[in-house]
Amino acid sequence: MSRNQFGTVAIVGVGLIGGSIGLALKDAGVVTEVIGVGRSASNLEEAKKLGAIDRIDNLEGACKQAQWIVLCVPVAQMRACFQTIEPHLNPHTLITDAGSTKSDLIVAAKEILGKKVCQFVPAHPIAGGAQHGVVAAKANLFQGKQTIICQLQENSAADVALVESFWQALGSRIKRISAIQHDAIYAAVSHLPHLLSYALMTSVLNSEDAEQKLGHAGAGFRDFTRIAASSPEMWRDICLANKSAILQELDQYLVIAKALRELIAKEDSQALEKVFLKASEARKRWEES
């Protein structure tokens, strides 16, 4: 990577992901300047203090100056961002994002950006943590992690290659898949697990003896519910944005949960063990792959 090759980068939404992008870019020495854009002045000041951004501006001002715009806001806010960006978007500025859903985002981008949509290359870094906010940001968050690129028909090969090099500069490994495939896959392996983690935490909290249960909970409960500490706003938006795929996965999960309930009620130990064994062996193979 050549020094300062990405010029001025505007990060919109400087939380865990946005802050980590800023720290990683500056650590790699591939930017001239990082501009922070966001709703919370105190959060942006904290980001500046931590070195994730160099200065603060509004989105209109950042659009006029930046060679790169990286959208790291909750997915429900992306449409409004496109609306603000469109009148001020320079012809050589590239836009990428860190959104956890893609199909809805691409529809919004095409509707609002029109012919300028060719400058938007959708991405999703598969990295994060249970804690949220810029105070949790880490320069090595993306190191060795996948970033999914869901290129548009309107994107040029050169722009896609540039966006891939941007994420690679953060330490990411690149994988290209379609937006539809992306949303179906991550409904199963990311969105549903978060939903179930929130559900289990809520179930325990709704118990009359919730305090005692939490007081006696061990590593298994801690591991399962770790991601329930994630941003509620972000996961609310993801559930609604990827509704169809999530409902399909949730329905399939509920069928299996109901079948397990019946096996337990019937005390069918052999069938229970068979299900558990199959799942256990598959988990070990996946871990070793």
N, C-alpha and C positions, 0 to 999 in steps of 0.2 A: 504494500500500500504506500503510495506517495504522500508526502506530508501535505496536509491541508487540502487534499484532493476533493473533498465534498463542500468546501467553502463554508457558507453560512447555513446552518441548519436550524429550523424552527420546530420545536417540540410543543405540540398542543396537548396539554394534560400531563403535568410533570409529577406523576405519582410513582409507584413502584417501577412500572415498565418505562415510562417516559424519563424518570430520573436515572434509571440504570442505562438507558440509551445515551443520555448526555454524558454520564461518567465514563462509559465505555468508549464513546467517540473521542473524548478528550484524552483518555488514557492512551488510545491508539495514535493520537496526534494527526488525525485525518480531517480535522475541521479548523476553519479560521475562527468561527464563533458559534456559540449555541444560544439561541433566543428561546426563552421560556414564555409560554402563553397558557393562561388558566383562569379559573374563576376566583381562586382564593389568593389574595395578596400575601397572606402570612405563609401559605405553603410555597409560593414562588420565592419569597424572601429566604425561606429555609433551603430551598433548592439552590439558590445562589450562594448561600453560606456554605453548603456542602460541596459546592463546585460542580454541580450537575448542569448548571446553566451559567452563562456569562452576564446576561442582562434580561430584563423583562419588557415585554411589549404586548400590545393587543394583536389580534389575529390579522386585522387589516394592515397594520404597520409591518408585521412579520412577513406577510405575503409579498410586500413590495421590495423586501430586502433579501429574502432567503432563496437559495438555490434548491433547498430541500424542505419539504413540510412533512412532518411525521405526526399522524393523528393517533393519540393514545388516550382519547376520551372514551367513556362508556359508549357502546354501539348506538344507543338511542340518541346520542348527541351528534353523531356523525353527519346527519342530514343538515343540521343547522350550520355545522362547520363548512360543508360544501357550499352552502348558500352564501356564507360570508366570504369564502375564498374566491368563488367564481369571478366576480367583477375585477379582482385585483391580481389574478393569477398571471404571472409572467410566462411567456411562451416556452422558456427553457427551464422552468421550475418543475421538479418531479415531486409527486405526492406518494407516500406510502402510509401504511397504518399498522396497528397492532391489534386490531379487533378480533374477537373470538368467534364471530360469525361473518360469513362472506356474501351469501346470496342477497340478503336484504341490503347490505352495504353497497353492493355493485349496482343494484337497481336504483338506489338513491343517487349514486354518483352519476349514472348515465342520464337520469332525469334532470339533474341540476347542472352538471358540468357540460352537457351536450358534447360538442366536438372536442372540447378540452379534456374529456375523459381519458383520452390517450395518454395524458400525463399522470394518471393515477394507476399505480401498480399495487394491487392488494396483497397484503402479507399478514402472517400470523406467527409471531415467535412463540414457540412452545416452551415457555419459561414463566416463572412467577413464584409466588410464595403465599403462605397463609396470611402474612401481615401485608398491609397495604399502606400507601402514602410514601412520599419521597424519603422519609427517614429510614425506610426499609430498602432503599435502592442500593444496588451493588454493581460495581464496574464489571464483574465477571459473571453476571446473571445469565448471559446468553452463551457463555463459553461451552462449546461442544453440544449445544442444544439445537434442535431442529427449528428452522423457520420455514413455514409453508408459503409458497408463492402461488397465487391464483391469478395468473395473468389473463388479461382481457384480449379479445380479438383485436381491439383497437390499439393495443400496445405495440410499439416497435420492438424488434429483437434487441436493438441497442439499449433501449430504456430498461427492458427487463434485466439485461445483463448488468446495467448500472445499479439497479435496485438490489440485485443479488449480491453485488460487490459491497454495497452499503451494509447489508446484514452480515455478510462474511467478515467485514471489518470489526464487527462486534464479537466475533467468535462463533457465529452460527454456522450450522450445516444446512444447506438448502435442499428443499424437496418441492417439486412442482406437482400440484394436483388441481382438478377443477373445483370451482366454488361449491357445486352440488355435492361432490364427493367429500369435500372438506366438512361441510355442515353435517352430513350423515355420520361420518367417522367421529367427529368431536362431540356430537350429541351422545354417543355411546361411551367414549373413553374420557371425557372431560365434563360435559354438562350434566349428565346423569349422576356421576359420582358426587358432584357438588350438591345437587338437589337432594340426594339421599343423606349426605352429611348434615345438611340443614334440617332435614326431616327428623333424623335421629336425635339431634340436639333439641329440637322442638318437642319431640315426644317425651324425652326425659324431663324437660322443663315443665311440661304440663302435668307431670305426676304429682300426687299429693306429697310424696316423699322425695321430691327432686333434690333437695339439699343433701339428704343422706346418700342418694344414688351417686351424685357427683362427688361426694366426699369419699366414696369407696371405689370410684372408677380407677382403672389401671391403664396400662400401656395400650391395650386393644382399643378401648374407647377413645383414648387420646389420639391414636393414629387415625382412627376412622373419622373423627370429628375435627381434625386439624384444619381442614379446608373450609369448615364452617366459619372460621375467623376471617375469610376473604371478604372483599368489598360487597356489601349487600346491594348497593346501587348497580354495580357492574353485573352481578349475577341475576338480578331482576331483569335487566335489559336483555341479557343473553337468553334467558328463558322465553321471553316474549318474541325476540327476534328469530329464534330457531324453533319456534313452537311445534311445527309439524314433526320434525325429526325427533325432538325431545319427547313428545307424546308417544310416538311410535316405540321408542326405547323404553319409556316408562311403562307402557302397557305390557311389553314383553317381560320386563322385570317383575311386574305385579303377577303375571301368570306363573312365573317360576316361584315367587314368594308364596303364592296361594298353594302351589303343589307341595312345597316344603312344609307348609302348615298342616296339610292333610297327612303327609307322611309322619309328622310328629304326633298328630292326634291319633293316628292308627298305630303308633309305636312301631313303625316299619323300619327297624334298625338297618337291615340289609340295604334297602333302597336309599335311605339317608346316607349311609356310608358310601354307596356307589356314586351318588351325586357329589359328595364332598371330595372323594378320591379323584374323580375326573377333574374337578375344579382345581384341586391342590396340585396335581401333576401338570396341568396346563399353566398354572401360575409359575411353577418352578422352571418349566421349559422357557417361558417368556422371559423370566429374570435372567436366565443363562444365555439367551440369544443376543 
